[in-house]
Amino acid sequence: MSEKQNGVLITAPLFGVGRETIGEFNGYTCGHCQGNGYYLDPDIITERVKRTCPSCGGTGKVKAVVTIDWIPDGELKPYFKNE
């Protein structure tokens, strides 16, 4: 069986820090409802009541939005500590 895989190569920006959105990866089947867009209400046993999936909103699909926050890492360089 085939499997869909996406990858992101992360490299530090040349200038500064901040936030950047890498992209959107869509077309994934919802894991909560298995792509149905609904789930059966477990509280009602006598009939099959379909409830809208809270994860995908009834579409059966989900997408990932990848955002990176670049922040300083590590300790201050020794030559800046005297200032």
HTML snippet that shows the backbone in 3Dmol.js (N, CA, C, O; Angstrom):
<script src="https://3Dmol.org/build/3Dmol-min.js"></script>
<div id="view" style="width:600px;height:400px;position:relative"></div>
<script>
const pdb = `
ATOM      1  N   MET A   1       0.839  -1.172   0.000  1.00  0.00           N
ATOM      2  CA  MET A   1       0.000   0.000   0.000  1.00  0.00           C
ATOM      3  C   MET A   1       0.890   1.243   0.000  1.00  0.00           C
ATOM      4  O   MET A   1       1.892   1.283   0.715  1.00  0.00           O
ATOM      5  N   SER A   2       0.547   2.228  -0.771  1.00  0.00           N
ATOM      6  CA  SER A   2       1.316   3.464  -0.850  1.00  0.00           C
ATOM      7  C   SER A   2       1.006   4.373   0.327  1.00  0.00           C
ATOM      8  O   SER A   2      -0.060   4.295   0.938  1.00  0.00           O
ATOM      9  N   GLU A   3       1.963   5.234   0.623  1.00  0.00           N
ATOM     10  CA  GLU A   3       1.798   6.176   1.724  1.00  0.00           C
ATOM     11  C   GLU A   3       2.283   7.546   1.280  1.00  0.00           C
ATOM     12  O   GLU A   3       3.346   7.662   0.669  1.00  0.00           O
ATOM     13  N   LYS A   4       1.508   8.589   1.584  1.00  0.00           N
ATOM     14  CA  LYS A   4       1.871   9.953   1.223  1.00  0.00           C
ATOM     15  C   LYS A   4       2.775  10.534   2.302  1.00  0.00           C
ATOM     16  O   LYS A   4       2.446  10.479   3.487  1.00  0.00           O
ATOM     17  N   GLN A   5       3.928  11.096   1.890  1.00  0.00           N
ATOM     18  CA  GLN A   5       4.845  11.715   2.835  1.00  0.00           C
ATOM     19  C   GLN A   5       5.296  13.055   2.293  1.00  0.00           C
ATOM     20  O   GLN A   5       5.553  13.201   1.098  1.00  0.00           O
ATOM     21  N   ASN A   6       5.390  14.040   3.189  1.00  0.00           N
ATOM     22  CA  ASN A   6       5.920  15.351   2.850  1.00  0.00           C
ATOM     23  C   ASN A   6       7.081  15.648   3.775  1.00  0.00           C
ATOM     24  O   ASN A   6       7.105  15.182   4.914  1.00  0.00           O
ATOM     25  N   GLY A   7       8.034  16.413   3.303  1.00  0.00           N
ATOM     26  CA  GLY A   7       9.177  16.789   4.125  1.00  0.00           C
ATOM     27  C   GLY A   7       9.456  18.272   4.003  1.00  0.00           C
ATOM     28  O   GLY A   7       9.153  18.898   2.987  1.00  0.00           O
ATOM     29  N   VAL A   8      10.039  18.825   5.054  1.00  0.00           N
ATOM     30  CA  VAL A   8      10.409  20.234   5.069  1.00  0.00           C
ATOM     31  C   VAL A   8      11.865  20.322   5.490  1.00  0.00           C
ATOM     32  O   VAL A   8      12.246  19.757   6.515  1.00  0.00           O
ATOM     33  N   LEU A   9      12.680  21.018   4.721  1.00  0.00           N
ATOM     34  CA  LEU A   9      14.076  21.250   5.062  1.00  0.00           C
ATOM     35  C   LEU A   9      14.168  22.620   5.719  1.00  0.00           C
ATOM     36  O   LEU A   9      13.831  23.632   5.103  1.00  0.00           O
ATOM     37  N   ILE A  10      14.624  22.656   6.972  1.00  0.00           N
ATOM     38  CA  ILE A  10      14.676  23.908   7.727  1.00  0.00           C
ATOM     39  C   ILE A  10      16.111  24.407   7.782  1.00  0.00           C
ATOM     40  O   ILE A  10      17.008  23.686   8.221  1.00  0.00           O
ATOM     41  N   THR A  11      16.330  25.653   7.333  1.00  0.00           N
ATOM     42  CA  THR A  11      17.627  26.309   7.449  1.00  0.00           C
ATOM     43  C   THR A  11      17.412  27.683   8.056  1.00  0.00           C
ATOM     44  O   THR A  11      16.387  28.322   7.821  1.00  0.00           O
ATOM     45  N   ALA A  12      18.385  28.133   8.840  1.00  0.00           N
ATOM     46  CA  ALA A  12      18.268  29.424   9.520  1.00  0.00           C
ATOM     47  C   ALA A  12      18.259  30.560   8.503  1.00  0.00           C
ATOM     48  O   ALA A  12      18.934  30.476   7.477  1.00  0.00           O
ATOM     49  N   PRO A  13      17.496  31.627   8.778  1.00  0.00           N
ATOM     50  CA  PRO A  13      17.464  32.767   7.858  1.00  0.00           C
ATOM     51  C   PRO A  13      18.791  33.515   7.880  1.00  0.00           C
ATOM     52  O   PRO A  13      19.510  33.487   8.879  1.00  0.00           O
ATOM     53  N   LEU A  14      19.113  34.183   6.779  1.00  0.00           N
ATOM     54  CA  LEU A  14      20.366  34.931   6.701  1.00  0.00           C
ATOM     55  C   LEU A  14      20.353  36.163   7.597  1.00  0.00           C
ATOM     56  O   LEU A  14      21.379  36.513   8.180  1.00  0.00           O
ATOM     57  N   PHE A  15      19.212  36.819   7.715  1.00  0.00           N
ATOM     58  CA  PHE A  15      19.145  38.052   8.487  1.00  0.00           C
ATOM     59  C   PHE A  15      18.009  37.991   9.487  1.00  0.00           C
ATOM     60  O   PHE A  15      16.853  37.775   9.122  1.00  0.00           O
ATOM     61  N   GLY A  16      18.347  38.184  10.754  1.00  0.00           N
ATOM     62  CA  GLY A  16      17.344  38.374  11.786  1.00  0.00           C
ATOM     63  C   GLY A  16      16.607  37.130  12.220  1.00  0.00           C
ATOM     64  O   GLY A  16      16.898  36.002  11.821  1.00  0.00           O
ATOM     65  N   VAL A  17      15.632  37.409  13.065  1.00  0.00           N
ATOM     66  CA  VAL A  17      14.769  36.371  13.603  1.00  0.00           C
ATOM     67  C   VAL A  17      13.330  36.780  13.333  1.00  0.00           C
ATOM     68  O   VAL A  17      13.084  37.870  12.818  1.00  0.00           O
ATOM     69  N   GLY A  18      12.403  35.942  13.666  1.00  0.00           N
ATOM     70  CA  GLY A  18      10.998  36.278  13.457  1.00  0.00           C
ATOM     71  C   GLY A  18      10.196  35.044  13.123  1.00  0.00           C
ATOM     72  O   GLY A  18      10.614  33.916  13.384  1.00  0.00           O
ATOM     73  N   ARG A  19       9.048  35.276  12.548  1.00  0.00           N
ATOM     74  CA  ARG A  19       8.127  34.190  12.223  1.00  0.00           C
ATOM     75  C   ARG A  19       8.015  34.059  10.711  1.00  0.00           C
ATOM     76  O   ARG A  19       7.956  35.050   9.985  1.00  0.00           O
ATOM     77  N   GLU A  20       7.986  32.824  10.262  1.00  0.00           N
ATOM     78  CA  GLU A  20       7.782  32.585   8.836  1.00  0.00           C
ATOM     79  C   GLU A  20       6.887  31.366   8.661  1.00  0.00           C
ATOM     80  O   GLU A  20       7.010  30.376   9.382  1.00  0.00           O
ATOM     81  N   THR A  21       5.999  31.456   7.702  1.00  0.00           N
ATOM     82  CA  THR A  21       5.122  30.337   7.381  1.00  0.00           C
ATOM     83  C   THR A  21       5.724  29.591   6.202  1.00  0.00           C
ATOM     84  O   THR A  21       5.909  30.151   5.121  1.00  0.00           O
ATOM     85  N   ILE A  22       6.019  28.339   6.424  1.00  0.00           N
ATOM     86  CA  ILE A  22       6.656  27.518   5.391  1.00  0.00           C
ATOM     87  C   ILE A  22       5.662  27.135   4.309  1.00  0.00           C
ATOM     88  O   ILE A  22       5.964  27.233   3.120  1.00  0.00           O
ATOM     89  N   GLY A  23       4.489  26.703   4.712  1.00  0.00           N
ATOM     90  CA  GLY A  23       3.503  26.303   3.720  1.00  0.00           C
ATOM     91  C   GLY A  23       2.365  25.524   4.334  1.00  0.00           C
ATOM     92  O   GLY A  23       2.322  25.287   5.541  1.00  0.00           O
ATOM     93  N   GLU A  24       1.449  25.135   3.479  1.00  0.00           N
ATOM     94  CA  GLU A  24       0.297  24.344   3.887  1.00  0.00           C
ATOM     95  C   GLU A  24       0.358  22.995   3.185  1.00  0.00           C
ATOM     96  O   GLU A  24       0.617  22.904   1.985  1.00  0.00           O
ATOM     97  N   PHE A  25       0.116  21.965   3.959  1.00  0.00           N
ATOM     98  CA  PHE A  25       0.097  20.610   3.423  1.00  0.00           C
ATOM     99  C   PHE A  25      -1.313  20.079   3.613  1.00  0.00           C
ATOM    100  O   PHE A  25      -1.736  19.816   4.739  1.00  0.00           O
ATOM    101  N   ASN A  26      -2.045  19.919   2.513  1.00  0.00           N
ATOM    102  CA  ASN A  26      -3.451  19.526   2.623  1.00  0.00           C
ATOM    103  C   ASN A  26      -3.696  18.166   1.983  1.00  0.00           C
ATOM    104  O   ASN A  26      -2.818  17.571   1.359  1.00  0.00           O
ATOM    105  N   GLY A  27      -4.928  17.702   2.165  1.00  0.00           N
ATOM    106  CA  GLY A  27      -5.323  16.442   1.557  1.00  0.00           C
ATOM    107  C   GLY A  27      -5.148  15.229   2.447  1.00  0.00           C
ATOM    108  O   GLY A  27      -5.138  14.100   1.955  1.00  0.00           O
ATOM    109  N   TYR A  28      -5.009  15.440   3.753  1.00  0.00           N
ATOM    110  CA  TYR A  28      -4.857  14.316   4.671  1.00  0.00           C
ATOM    111  C   TYR A  28      -6.213  13.892   5.216  1.00  0.00           C
ATOM    112  O   TYR A  28      -7.047  14.738   5.540  1.00  0.00           O
ATOM    113  N   THR A  29      -6.432  12.606   5.316  1.00  0.00           N
ATOM    114  CA  THR A  29      -7.674  12.073   5.864  1.00  0.00           C
ATOM    115  C   THR A  29      -7.714  12.331   7.362  1.00  0.00           C
ATOM    116  O   THR A  29      -6.720  12.133   8.061  1.00  0.00           O
ATOM    117  N   CYS A  30      -8.859  12.770   7.846  1.00  0.00           N
ATOM    118  CA  CYS A  30      -9.039  13.050   9.270  1.00  0.00           C
ATOM    119  C   CYS A  30      -8.906  11.756  10.069  1.00  0.00           C
ATOM    120  O   CYS A  30      -9.549  10.755   9.753  1.00  0.00           O
ATOM    121  N   GLY A  31      -8.080  11.780  11.091  1.00  0.00           N
ATOM    122  CA  GLY A  31      -7.875  10.602  11.924  1.00  0.00           C
ATOM    123  C   GLY A  31      -8.974  10.389  12.947  1.00  0.00           C
ATOM    124  O   GLY A  31      -9.136   9.287  13.470  1.00  0.00           O
ATOM    125  N   HIS A  32      -9.728  11.438  13.232  1.00  0.00           N
ATOM    126  CA  HIS A  32     -10.799  11.333  14.230  1.00  0.00           C
ATOM    127  C   HIS A  32     -12.012  10.590  13.667  1.00  0.00           C
ATOM    128  O   HIS A  32     -12.581   9.722  14.329  1.00  0.00           O
ATOM    129  N   CYS A  33     -12.398  10.935  12.452  1.00  0.00           N
ATOM    130  CA  CYS A  33     -13.600  10.325  11.850  1.00  0.00           C
ATOM    131  C   CYS A  33     -13.258   9.371  10.701  1.00  0.00           C
ATOM    132  O   CYS A  33     -14.162   8.833  10.063  1.00  0.00           O
ATOM    133  N   GLN A  34     -11.968   9.155  10.430  1.00  0.00           N
ATOM    134  CA  GLN A  34     -11.495   8.299   9.336  1.00  0.00           C
ATOM    135  C   GLN A  34     -12.011   8.757   7.973  1.00  0.00           C
ATOM    136  O   GLN A  34     -12.251   7.935   7.088  1.00  0.00           O
ATOM    137  N   GLY A  35     -12.180  10.064   7.806  1.00  0.00           N
ATOM    138  CA  GLY A  35     -12.580  10.612   6.517  1.00  0.00           C
ATOM    139  C   GLY A  35     -14.069  10.644   6.256  1.00  0.00           C
ATOM    140  O   GLY A  35     -14.491  11.041   5.170  1.00  0.00           O
ATOM    141  N   ASN A  36     -14.882  10.236   7.225  1.00  0.00           N
ATOM    142  CA  ASN A  36     -16.333  10.242   7.033  1.00  0.00           C
ATOM    143  C   ASN A  36     -16.945  11.629   7.191  1.00  0.00           C
ATOM    144  O   ASN A  36     -17.969  11.926   6.577  1.00  0.00           O
ATOM    145  N   GLY A  37     -16.331  12.478   8.004  1.00  0.00           N
ATOM    146  CA  GLY A  37     -16.893  13.799   8.278  1.00  0.00           C
ATOM    147  C   GLY A  37     -17.859  13.788   9.447  1.00  0.00           C
ATOM    148  O   GLY A  37     -18.384  14.833   9.831  1.00  0.00           O
ATOM    149  N   TYR A  38     -18.095  12.623  10.012  1.00  0.00           N
ATOM    150  CA  TYR A  38     -19.015  12.502  11.150  1.00  0.00           C
ATOM    151  C   TYR A  38     -18.562  11.348  12.036  1.00  0.00           C
ATOM    152  O   TYR A  38     -17.712  10.541  11.660  1.00  0.00           O
ATOM    153  N   TYR A  39     -19.149  11.298  13.207  1.00  0.00           N
ATOM    154  CA  TYR A  39     -18.992  10.140  14.080  1.00  0.00           C
ATOM    155  C   TYR A  39     -20.353   9.822  14.670  1.00  0.00           C
ATOM    156  O   TYR A  39     -21.213  10.699  14.755  1.00  0.00           O
ATOM    157  N   LEU A  40     -20.555   8.591  15.073  1.00  0.00           N
ATOM    158  CA  LEU A  40     -21.834   8.187  15.658  1.00  0.00           C
ATOM    159  C   LEU A  40     -21.859   8.569  17.132  1.00  0.00           C
ATOM    160  O   LEU A  40     -20.915   8.289  17.871  1.00  0.00           O
ATOM    161  N   ASP A  41     -22.945   9.210  17.554  1.00  0.00           N
ATOM    162  CA  ASP A  41     -23.089   9.672  18.935  1.00  0.00           C
ATOM    163  C   ASP A  41     -23.141   8.463  19.875  1.00  0.00           C
ATOM    164  O   ASP A  41     -24.070   7.659  19.791  1.00  0.00           O
ATOM    165  N   PRO A  42     -22.151   8.326  20.772  1.00  0.00           N
ATOM    166  CA  PRO A  42     -22.135   7.158  21.660  1.00  0.00           C
ATOM    167  C   PRO A  42     -23.176   7.233  22.781  1.00  0.00           C
ATOM    168  O   PRO A  42     -23.454   6.222  23.425  1.00  0.00           O
ATOM    169  N   ASP A  43     -23.752   8.411  23.022  1.00  0.00           N
ATOM    170  CA  ASP A  43     -24.741   8.563  24.091  1.00  0.00           C
ATOM    171  C   ASP A  43     -26.125   8.065  23.686  1.00  0.00           C
ATOM    172  O   ASP A  43     -26.948   7.755  24.548  1.00  0.00           O
ATOM    173  N   ILE A  44     -26.388   7.987  22.380  1.00  0.00           N
ATOM    174  CA  ILE A  44     -27.693   7.534  21.897  1.00  0.00           C
ATOM    175  C   ILE A  44     -27.518   6.132  21.317  1.00  0.00           C
ATOM    176  O   ILE A  44     -26.979   5.960  20.224  1.00  0.00           O
ATOM    177  N   ILE A  45     -27.975   5.151  22.060  1.00  0.00           N
ATOM    178  CA  ILE A  45     -27.761   3.757  21.670  1.00  0.00           C
ATOM    179  C   ILE A  45     -28.879   3.238  20.768  1.00  0.00           C
ATOM    180  O   ILE A  45     -28.643   2.360  19.938  1.00  0.00           O
ATOM    181  N   THR A  46     -30.083   3.764  20.921  1.00  0.00           N
ATOM    182  CA  THR A  46     -31.240   3.216  20.212  1.00  0.00           C
ATOM    183  C   THR A  46     -31.263   3.541  18.725  1.00  0.00           C
ATOM    184  O   THR A  46     -31.892   2.817  17.953  1.00  0.00           O
ATOM    185  N   GLU A  47     -30.593   4.611  18.305  1.00  0.00           N
ATOM    186  CA  GLU A  47     -30.554   4.948  16.879  1.00  0.00           C
ATOM    187  C   GLU A  47     -29.170   5.451  16.496  1.00  0.00           C
ATOM    188  O   GLU A  47     -28.364   5.800  17.358  1.00  0.00           O
ATOM    189  N   ARG A  48     -28.906   5.485  15.201  1.00  0.00           N
ATOM    190  CA  ARG A  48     -27.604   5.919  14.696  1.00  0.00           C
ATOM    191  C   ARG A  48     -27.659   7.415  14.385  1.00  0.00           C
ATOM    192  O   ARG A  48     -28.091   7.817  13.305  1.00  0.00           O
ATOM    193  N   VAL A  49     -27.222   8.230  15.335  1.00  0.00           N
ATOM    194  CA  VAL A  49     -27.225   9.681  15.172  1.00  0.00           C
ATOM    195  C   VAL A  49     -25.818  10.127  14.792  1.00  0.00           C
ATOM    196  O   VAL A  49     -24.859   9.895  15.528  1.00  0.00           O
ATOM    197  N   LYS A  50     -25.708  10.772  13.628  1.00  0.00           N
ATOM    198  CA  LYS A  50     -24.412  11.244  13.151  1.00  0.00           C
ATOM    199  C   LYS A  50     -24.157  12.655  13.669  1.00  0.00           C
ATOM    200  O   LYS A  50     -25.021  13.527  13.571  1.00  0.00           O
ATOM    201  N   ARG A  51     -22.963  12.873  14.224  1.00  0.00           N
ATOM    202  CA  ARG A  51     -22.533  14.183  14.706  1.00  0.00           C
ATOM    203  C   ARG A  51     -21.367  14.657  13.848  1.00  0.00           C
ATOM    204  O   ARG A  51     -20.524  13.860  13.436  1.00  0.00           O
ATOM    205  N   THR A  52     -21.325  15.954  13.584  1.00  0.00           N
ATOM    206  CA  THR A  52     -20.233  16.526  12.797  1.00  0.00           C
ATOM    207  C   THR A  52     -18.912  16.347  13.537  1.00  0.00           C
ATOM    208  O   THR A  52     -18.832  16.575  14.744  1.00  0.00           O
ATOM    209  N   CYS A  53     -17.906  15.949  12.823  1.00  0.00           N
ATOM    210  CA  CYS A  53     -16.585  15.729  13.412  1.00  0.00           C
ATOM    211  C   CYS A  53     -16.000  17.064  13.879  1.00  0.00           C
ATOM    212  O   CYS A  53     -15.964  18.018  13.102  1.00  0.00           O
ATOM    213  N   PRO A  54     -15.540  17.151  15.133  1.00  0.00           N
ATOM    214  CA  PRO A  54     -14.975  18.404  15.628  1.00  0.00           C
ATOM    215  C   PRO A  54     -13.579  18.698  15.075  1.00  0.00           C
ATOM    216  O   PRO A  54     -13.138  19.846  15.109  1.00  0.00           O
ATOM    217  N   SER A  55     -12.894  17.703  14.576  1.00  0.00           N
ATOM    218  CA  SER A  55     -11.534  17.905  14.068  1.00  0.00           C
ATOM    219  C   SER A  55     -11.505  18.458  12.648  1.00  0.00           C
ATOM    220  O   SER A  55     -10.724  19.363  12.351  1.00  0.00           O
ATOM    221  N   CYS A  56     -12.349  17.921  11.771  1.00  0.00           N
ATOM    222  CA  CYS A  56     -12.330  18.346  10.363  1.00  0.00           C
ATOM    223  C   CYS A  56     -13.523  19.215   9.990  1.00  0.00           C
ATOM    224  O   CYS A  56     -13.582  19.732   8.875  1.00  0.00           O
ATOM    225  N   GLY A  57     -14.473  19.384  10.901  1.00  0.00           N
ATOM    226  CA  GLY A  57     -15.640  20.215  10.620  1.00  0.00           C
ATOM    227  C   GLY A  57     -16.599  19.604   9.617  1.00  0.00           C
ATOM    228  O   GLY A  57     -17.419  20.312   9.032  1.00  0.00           O
ATOM    229  N   GLY A  58     -16.507  18.298   9.413  1.00  0.00           N
ATOM    230  CA  GLY A  58     -17.418  17.627   8.493  1.00  0.00           C
ATOM    231  C   GLY A  58     -16.866  17.426   7.094  1.00  0.00           C
ATOM    232  O   GLY A  58     -17.548  16.850   6.247  1.00  0.00           O
ATOM    233  N   THR A  59     -15.646  17.887   6.828  1.00  0.00           N
ATOM    234  CA  THR A  59     -15.073  17.735   5.488  1.00  0.00           C
ATOM    235  C   THR A  59     -14.426  16.377   5.269  1.00  0.00           C
ATOM    236  O   THR A  59     -14.324  15.914   4.133  1.00  0.00           O
ATOM    237  N   GLY A  60     -13.987  15.735   6.348  1.00  0.00           N
ATOM    238  CA  GLY A  60     -13.293  14.461   6.217  1.00  0.00           C
ATOM    239  C   GLY A  60     -11.813  14.609   5.931  1.00  0.00           C
ATOM    240  O   GLY A  60     -11.088  13.616   5.886  1.00  0.00           O
ATOM    241  N   LYS A  61     -11.355  15.836   5.738  1.00  0.00           N
ATOM    242  CA  LYS A  61      -9.945  16.111   5.434  1.00  0.00           C
ATOM    243  C   LYS A  61      -9.400  17.153   6.410  1.00  0.00           C
ATOM    244  O   LYS A  61     -10.141  17.994   6.919  1.00  0.00           O
ATOM    245  N   VAL A  62      -8.092  17.082   6.661  1.00  0.00           N
ATOM    246  CA  VAL A  62      -7.405  18.075   7.488  1.00  0.00           C
ATOM    247  C   VAL A  62      -6.144  18.522   6.759  1.00  0.00           C
ATOM    248  O   VAL A  62      -5.660  17.837   5.858  1.00  0.00           O
ATOM    249  N   LYS A  63      -5.615  19.684   7.159  1.00  0.00           N
ATOM    250  CA  LYS A  63      -4.366  20.168   6.575  1.00  0.00           C
ATOM    251  C   LYS A  63      -3.473  20.701   7.684  1.00  0.00           C
ATOM    252  O   LYS A  63      -3.945  21.065   8.762  1.00  0.00           O
ATOM    253  N   ALA A  64      -2.192  20.739   7.407  1.00  0.00           N
ATOM    254  CA  ALA A  64      -1.209  21.245   8.363  1.00  0.00           C
ATOM    255  C   ALA A  64      -0.652  22.556   7.840  1.00  0.00           C
ATOM    256  O   ALA A  64      -0.283  22.657   6.670  1.00  0.00           O
ATOM    257  N   VAL A  65      -0.592  23.560   8.705  1.00  0.00           N
ATOM    258  CA  VAL A  65       0.054  24.828   8.388  1.00  0.00           C
ATOM    259  C   VAL A  65       1.329  24.877   9.221  1.00  0.00           C
ATOM    260  O   VAL A  65       1.276  24.906  10.450  1.00  0.00           O
ATOM    261  N   VAL A  66       2.478  24.886   8.541  1.00  0.00           N
ATOM    262  CA  VAL A  66       3.764  24.847   9.232  1.00  0.00           C
ATOM    263  C   VAL A  66       4.291  26.267   9.385  1.00  0.00           C
ATOM    264  O   VAL A  66       4.534  26.962   8.399  1.00  0.00           O
ATOM    265  N   THR A  67       4.464  26.690  10.643  1.00  0.00           N
ATOM    266  CA  THR A  67       4.975  28.019  10.965  1.00  0.00           C
ATOM    267  C   THR A  67       6.189  27.863  11.865  1.00  0.00           C
ATOM    268  O   THR A  67       6.175  27.063  12.800  1.00  0.00           O
ATOM    269  N   ILE A  68       7.238  28.626  11.584  1.00  0.00           N
ATOM    270  CA  ILE A  68       8.465  28.563  12.376  1.00  0.00           C
ATOM    271  C   ILE A  68       8.682  29.901  13.059  1.00  0.00           C
ATOM    272  O   ILE A  68       8.611  30.951  12.420  1.00  0.00           O
ATOM    273  N   ASP A  69       8.947  29.862  14.367  1.00  0.00           N
ATOM    274  CA  ASP A  69       9.329  31.050  15.127  1.00  0.00           C
ATOM    275  C   ASP A  69      10.829  30.972  15.380  1.00  0.00           C
ATOM    276  O   ASP A  69      11.301  30.074  16.077  1.00  0.00           O
ATOM    277  N   TRP A  70      11.576  31.915  14.812  1.00  0.00           N
ATOM    278  CA  TRP A  70      13.014  31.963  15.020  1.00  0.00           C
ATOM    279  C   TRP A  70      13.288  32.870  16.214  1.00  0.00           C
ATOM    280  O   TRP A  70      12.900  34.039  16.219  1.00  0.00           O
ATOM    281  N   ILE A  71      13.966  32.320  17.234  1.00  0.00           N
ATOM    282  CA  ILE A  71      14.306  33.085  18.432  1.00  0.00           C
ATOM    283  C   ILE A  71      15.778  32.858  18.756  1.00  0.00           C
ATOM    284  O   ILE A  71      16.356  31.858  18.329  1.00  0.00           O
ATOM    285  N   PRO A  72      16.400  33.784  19.513  1.00  0.00           N
ATOM    286  CA  PRO A  72      17.807  33.599  19.886  1.00  0.00           C
ATOM    287  C   PRO A  72      17.996  32.329  20.708  1.00  0.00           C
ATOM    288  O   PRO A  72      17.113  31.933  21.470  1.00  0.00           O
ATOM    289  N   ASP A  73      19.141  31.703  20.549  1.00  0.00           N
ATOM    290  CA  ASP A  73      19.438  30.456  21.250  1.00  0.00           C
ATOM    291  C   ASP A  73      20.833  30.553  21.865  1.00  0.00           C
ATOM    292  O   ASP A  73      21.749  31.094  21.245  1.00  0.00           O
ATOM    293  N   GLY A  74      20.992  30.044  23.054  1.00  0.00           N
ATOM    294  CA  GLY A  74      22.306  29.999  23.683  1.00  0.00           C
ATOM    295  C   GLY A  74      22.557  31.194  24.584  1.00  0.00           C
ATOM    296  O   GLY A  74      21.660  31.986  24.873  1.00  0.00           O
ATOM    297  N   GLU A  75      23.817  31.300  25.021  1.00  0.00           N
ATOM    298  CA  GLU A  75      24.214  32.375  25.931  1.00  0.00           C
ATOM    299  C   GLU A  75      24.798  33.545  25.154  1.00  0.00           C
ATOM    300  O   GLU A  75      25.240  33.404  24.013  1.00  0.00           O
ATOM    301  N   LEU A  76      24.787  34.700  25.802  1.00  0.00           N
ATOM    302  CA  LEU A  76      25.342  35.918  25.229  1.00  0.00           C
ATOM    303  C   LEU A  76      26.850  35.768  25.083  1.00  0.00           C
ATOM    304  O   LEU A  76      27.507  35.238  25.979  1.00  0.00           O
ATOM    305  N   LYS A  77      27.399  36.221  23.980  1.00  0.00           N
ATOM    306  CA  LYS A  77      28.836  36.133  23.742  1.00  0.00           C
ATOM    307  C   LYS A  77      29.590  36.925  24.816  1.00  0.00           C
ATOM    308  O   LYS A  77      29.101  37.958  25.275  1.00  0.00           O
ATOM    309  N   PRO A  78      30.779  36.450  25.221  1.00  0.00           N
ATOM    310  CA  PRO A  78      31.512  37.104  26.315  1.00  0.00           C
ATOM    311  C   PRO A  78      31.830  38.572  26.059  1.00  0.00           C
ATOM    312  O   PRO A  78      31.821  39.366  26.999  1.00  0.00           O
ATOM    313  N   TYR A  79      32.110  38.956  24.821  1.00  0.00           N
ATOM    314  CA  TYR A  79      32.477  40.338  24.546  1.00  0.00           C
ATOM    315  C   TYR A  79      31.289  41.289  24.612  1.00  0.00           C
ATOM    316  O   TYR A  79      31.489  42.503  24.580  1.00  0.00           O
ATOM    317  N   PHE A  80      30.061  40.787  24.704  1.00  0.00           N
ATOM    318  CA  PHE A  80      28.889  41.643  24.883  1.00  0.00           C
ATOM    319  C   PHE A  80      28.467  41.749  26.343  1.00  0.00           C
ATOM    320  O   PHE A  80      27.642  42.599  26.677  1.00  0.00           O
ATOM    321  N   LYS A  81      29.009  40.911  27.221  1.00  0.00           N
ATOM    322  CA  LYS A  81      28.583  40.886  28.614  1.00  0.00           C
ATOM    323  C   LYS A  81      29.026  42.117  29.393  1.00  0.00           C
ATOM    324  O   LYS A  81      28.404  42.440  30.405  1.00  0.00           O
ATOM    325  N   ASN A  82      30.076  42.819  28.968  1.00  0.00           N
ATOM    326  CA  ASN A  82      30.579  43.995  29.684  1.00  0.00           C
ATOM    327  C   ASN A  82      29.768  45.247  29.403  1.00  0.00           C
ATOM    328  O   ASN A  82      29.882  46.228  30.138  1.00  0.00           O
ATOM    329  N   GLU A  83      28.968  45.238  28.379  1.00  0.00           N
ATOM    330  CA  GLU A  83      28.218  46.449  28.005  1.00  0.00           C
ATOM    331  C   GLU A  83      27.015  46.662  28.871  1.00  0.00           C
ATOM    332  O   GLU A  83      26.284  47.635  28.682  1.00  0.00           O
TER     333      GLU A  83
END
`;
const viewer = $3Dmol.createViewer("view");
viewer.addModel(pdb, "pdb");
viewer.setStyle({}, {cartoon: {color: "spectrum"}});
viewer.zoomTo();
viewer.render();
</script>
